[in-house]
Amino acid sequence: MDRAFGDFSPHNHAWRRADGRWVDPFRPMVEPDGYETEEEVEASRVSHFAEVRRLFENLDILIFTLGLTEAWQSKHDGAVFPVAPGVVAGEWDPAAFEFVNFTADEVAKDLDRILSRLGSVNPRAKLILTVSPVPLIATYEDRHILVSTTYSKSALRVAADALCRANKNAYYFPSYEIIASHFSRGEYFADNLRAVTPAGVGRVMDIFLRHFYAGKPIYVPSHPMELASGYDIVCDEEQSLMDGEFEGLSAES
């Protein structure tokens, strides 16, 4: 939001890939073919930010899913990247970048700042928070992936609760609890024990619409990837592992 409204310009503005093409460090995979020049990256960013501003200024409800607390950030200005520098593009430099695992308090403060900023440009806006039930695929911490997953989800859940208790225009929807809690007996996870099944997605959407939507029935995809049929879409976290090994990265299972 700070970048879209002109209040922050990060030190890293374009990264070069191994094939010579350029990408936006904060949306490194939004254009699979990359860009020919740094100027093209900037032009894409300008149009993107215009749409971001339009979205925040006109939306009624923002639904945001919290996923994980581990990240990579710039030592220069604290900017946070979706993928570690050097994985998709750019170069890893320990003098310029660092690993961070945000605390529940840090996440809560960020959420509060975002909600306040959203209210300043769109007073009628409301926020619905959820926590993703999908476990981490890897951790940079020197511990088992199960421990890191539990920490991340717990910190995010606590932060979401703190925000919603303190703000009347922020709400929490328990998609995490519906999928991951003991009463579901693990039935909503696929055989890989990470992906959520269509039945799980359907259950979550059914409960969500029952409690949050009072209008006419609307179409709900029968499969989470139905709208992206024909595309092999993966999250940034998975892409990091697919694109090559990163020194020190643990993927215990």
C-alpha positions in Angstrom: 0.0 0.0 0.0 2.9 2.4 0.8 4.4 1.8 -2.6 1.1 2.1 -4.5 0.3 5.5 -2.8 3.8 6.8 -3.4 5.1 6.7 0.2 7.8 4.1 -0.2 10.2 3.4 -3.0 12.4 0.3 -2.3 16.1 0.2 -3.1 15.6 -3.0 -5.2 13.5 -2.0 -8.2 14.5 -4.6 -10.9 16.4 -7.9 -10.9 18.0 -9.7 -13.8 17.4 -13.4 -14.4 20.0 -15.9 -15.7 18.5 -15.6 -19.2 19.1 -11.9 -19.2 15.5 -10.9 -18.8 14.4 -8.5 -16.1 11.7 -9.0 -13.4 10.1 -7.0 -10.6 11.6 -8.2 -7.3 8.2 -8.0 -5.6 6.3 -9.8 -8.4 9.1 -12.0 -9.9 6.8 -14.5 -11.6 3.9 -12.3 -12.6 5.3 -12.2 -16.2 6.7 -15.7 -17.0 8.7 -14.4 -19.9 10.2 -11.5 -17.9 10.9 -8.1 -19.4 13.5 -7.0 -21.9 14.5 -3.9 -20.0 14.4 -2.3 -16.6 12.2 0.4 -18.1 9.6 -2.2 -19.0 9.5 -3.4 -15.4 8.9 0.1 -14.3 6.1 0.7 -16.8 4.4 -2.5 -15.7 4.7 -1.4 -12.1 3.1 2.0 -12.8 0.0 0.4 -14.4 -0.1 -2.2 -11.6 -0.1 0.4 -8.8 -2.8 2.3 -10.5 -5.0 -0.7 -10.3 -4.0 -1.3 -6.7 -5.0 2.2 -5.7 -8.3 1.8 -7.6 -9.0 -1.5 -5.7 -8.3 -0.1 -2.3 -10.3 3.1 -2.9 -13.4 1.3 -4.2 -13.6 -2.1 -2.5 -16.3 -2.9 0.1 -14.6 -5.9 1.7 -11.0 -7.0 1.6 -10.5 -10.7 2.2 -6.9 -11.5 3.1 -5.4 -14.9 3.9 -2.3 -15.0 6.1 0.1 -17.7 5.1 3.5 -17.8 6.8 5.9 -15.8 8.9 9.2 -16.6 7.3 10.5 -14.1 4.8 13.5 -12.4 3.2 14.1 -8.7 3.5 16.4 -6.0 2.4 18.9 -4.8 5.0 18.9 -1.5 3.2 15.2 -0.5 3.8 13.4 -3.5 5.2 11.5 -4.3 2.0 10.2 -7.9 2.1 10.4 -10.2 -1.0 8.1 -13.0 -1.9 11.0 -15.2 -2.9 14.6 -15.2 -1.7 17.0 -13.1 -3.8 18.9 -15.3 -6.2 16.2 -18.0 -6.6 14.1 -16.6 -9.5 16.3 -13.6 -10.2 18.9 -11.3 -8.7 21.8 -12.4 -6.6 22.1 -13.5 -3.0 24.2 -11.2 -1.0 24.3 -11.7 2.8 25.5 -8.1 3.2 22.3 -6.8 1.5 19.6 -9.4 2.5 18.6 -11.3 5.6 16.2 -13.9 6.7 13.4 -12.9 9.1 10.8 -14.9 11.0 8.1 -12.4 12.1 6.6 -12.5 15.6 2.9 -12.4 16.3 3.3 -8.8 17.6 5.1 -7.7 14.5 2.4 -9.2 12.3 -0.3 -7.6 14.4 1.3 -4.2 14.1 1.6 -4.5 10.3 -2.0 -5.6 10.0 -3.1 -2.7 12.2 -1.1 -0.2 10.1 -2.6 -1.7 6.9 -6.2 -1.5 8.2 -5.6 2.1 9.3 -4.2 3.0 5.9 -7.1 1.3 4.2 -9.6 3.3 6.3 -7.9 6.5 5.4 -8.5 6.0 1.7 -11.8 4.1 1.9 -13.7 4.7 5.2 -16.4 2.1 4.4 -13.9 -0.7 3.8 -14.1 -3.8 6.0 -11.5 -6.5 6.4 -12.0 -10.3 6.7 -8.9 -12.2 7.7 -8.3 -15.9 7.4 -5.2 -18.1 8.0 -4.2 -20.6 5.4 -4.3 -24.3 6.6 -1.6 -25.3 4.1 1.5 -26.2 6.0 5.0 -24.7 5.1 6.8 -26.6 2.4 10.2 -25.7 3.8 11.8 -23.7 6.6 15.0 -21.8 6.9 15.0 -22.3 10.7 17.3 -25.0 12.1 14.4 -27.2 13.3 11.8 -29.6 11.9 9.3 -28.3 9.4 6.4 -29.3 11.7 7.7 -27.0 14.4 8.1 -24.1 12.0 4.7 -24.7 10.6 3.1 -24.7 14.0 4.9 -21.5 15.0 3.9 -19.7 11.8 0.2 -20.6 12.0 0.0 -19.8 15.7 1.7 -16.4 15.3 -0.6 -15.5 12.4 -3.7 -16.7 14.3 -2.8 -14.7 17.4 -2.1 -11.6 15.3 -5.5 -11.9 13.4 -7.3 -12.3 16.7 -5.6 -9.2 18.2 -6.6 -7.1 15.2 -10.2 -8.3 15.1 -10.7 -7.7 18.9 -9.4 -4.2 18.6 -11.2 -3.1 15.4 -15.0 -3.3 14.7 -14.4 -3.3 10.9 -12.1 -6.4 11.0 -13.4 -9.9 11.1 -11.9 -13.4 11.3 -13.3 -16.4 9.4 -12.0 -19.8 10.7 -11.1 -21.5 7.4 -7.9 -22.7 9.1 -9.8 -24.3 12.0 -12.4 -25.9 9.6 -9.6 -27.7 7.6 -6.9 -28.4 10.2 -8.7 -29.0 13.5 -8.9 -32.5 15.0 -12.6 -32.9 14.3 -12.0 -33.0 10.6 -9.8 -36.1 11.1 -7.5 -34.9 8.3 -10.2 -35.7 5.7 -9.8 -32.3 3.9 -6.2 -32.8 3.1 -5.0 -34.5 -0.1 -2.7 -37.5 -0.1 0.3 -35.3 0.0 -1.0 -34.0 3.4 -0.5 -30.4 2.3 -3.0 -29.5 -0.4 -6.6 -29.0 0.5 -9.1 -31.2 -1.3 -12.1 -29.9 -3.4 -14.3 -31.2 -0.6 -12.5 -29.1 1.9 -12.7 -26.0 -0.2 -16.4 -26.6 -0.8 -17.0 -27.0 3.0 -15.2 -23.8 3.8 -17.0 -21.8 1.1 -20.4 -23.2 2.1 -19.9 -22.1 5.7 -18.4 -18.7 4.6 -21.4 -17.9 2.3 -23.9 -19.1 4.9 -22.6 -16.6 7.5 -21.3 -13.8 5.4 -23.5 -13.7 2.3 -27.2 -13.1 2.4 -27.8 -12.5 -1.3 -28.6 -14.9 -4.2 -26.6 -18.0 -4.6 -23.3 -17.4 -6.5 -21.1 -19.7 -8.4 -18.4 -21.4 -6.4 -15.7 -23.3 -8.3 -15.9 -27.0 -7.6 -12.1 -27.2 -7.5 -9.6 -24.6 -6.2 -7.8 -24.5 -9.5 -10.8 -24.5 -11.8 -10.5 -20.9 -12.7 -6.9 -21.5 -13.8 -7.5 -24.5 -15.9 -4.6 -25.4 -18.1 -2.0 -23.6 -16.0 0.5 -25.1 -13.7 0.2 -22.6 -10.9 2.2 -23.0 -7.7 2.8 -20.6 -4.8 6.1 -18.6 -4.5 7.2 -20.9 -1.8 7.0 -24.0 -4.0 8.5 -22.2 -6.9 11.6 -21.4 -4.8 12.3 -25.1 -4.4 11.4 -26.0 -8.0 13.8 -23.4 -9.5 16.8 -24.7 -7.7 18.4 -25.4 -4.3 19.1 -22.5 -2.0 22.0 -22.9 0.4 20.9 -23.6 3.9 17.2 -24.2 3.0 15.7 -27.1 4.8 12.7 -29.1 3.5 12.3 -31.8 6.1 9.2 -34.0 5.9 
